[in-house]
Amino acid sequence: MGVMITIYYHNQALLHDEAQFLTTGLQSVVSTVMEKKDVFAIANHDQYAAASNPIEVFVQVNRAKIDNPADLTEKIAAALIAWKQNNNFDYQINLNVMPVEWHAKLGI
């Protein structure tokens, strides 16, 4: 498994079409930055939330596939800023890159 992006958003702050646009855009940005095709993204809206920001993004990456998580975070952030500017996407996004130790069996 390569990279999994999970987006949590407030459905009162972000419309469904905007969430879909963001999901597609983030998948493209991360895939380009990491030069990987096995990147997928999902978005879920909060039914209930307390003390959270409107958009939280979690990028889970196999620990074995990255050398420097801080560097990767900066590269994704820079590309995401450019994407936001090019697409007039004005919402603030909290980006979290999370190296994980994956052991997966796919297609069972």
C-alpha positions, 0 to 999 in steps of 0.5 A, spaced: 500 500 500 502 506 498 499 512 501 492 513 504 489 520 504 483 521 509 479 528 509 475 530 515 470 536 514 465 540 517 459 539 512 456 546 515 463 549 512 464 546 506 459 544 501 459 537 498 461 539 491 467 543 494 469 536 498 469 532 492 473 537 489 478 538 494 479 530 495 480 529 487 485 535 488 489 532 494 489 526 491 493 529 485 497 533 489 500 528 493 501 523 488 505 528 484 509 530 490 511 523 492 511 520 484 506 515 486 500 512 483 498 508 489 495 514 492 487 514 494 483 519 498 477 519 502 473 524 505 468 524 511 464 530 514 463 530 521 456 529 524 458 532 531 465 536 532 468 539 538 474 544 538 476 542 531 478 546 525 473 545 518 478 541 514 483 536 517 487 532 512 491 526 514 496 523 509 498 516 511 504 514 508 508 507 509 514 509 513 519 504 509 517 509 503 519 516 506 526 518 509 524 525 512 517 526 514 518 533 515 521 534 508 515 531 505 510 535 509 513 541 507 513 539 500 506 537 500 504 543 503 507 547 498 504 544 492 497 544 496 498 552 497 499 552 489 493 548 488 489 552 493 491 559 489 490 556 482 483 553 484 481 559 488 480 554 494 480 559 500 479 554 506 484 553 511 487 546 511 490 542 517 495 538 514 498 532 518 503 527 515 503 520 518 508 515 517 505 508 519 508 501 519 503 497 514 502 490 513 497 489 508 494 483 504 490 486 498 485 483 494 483 478 498 
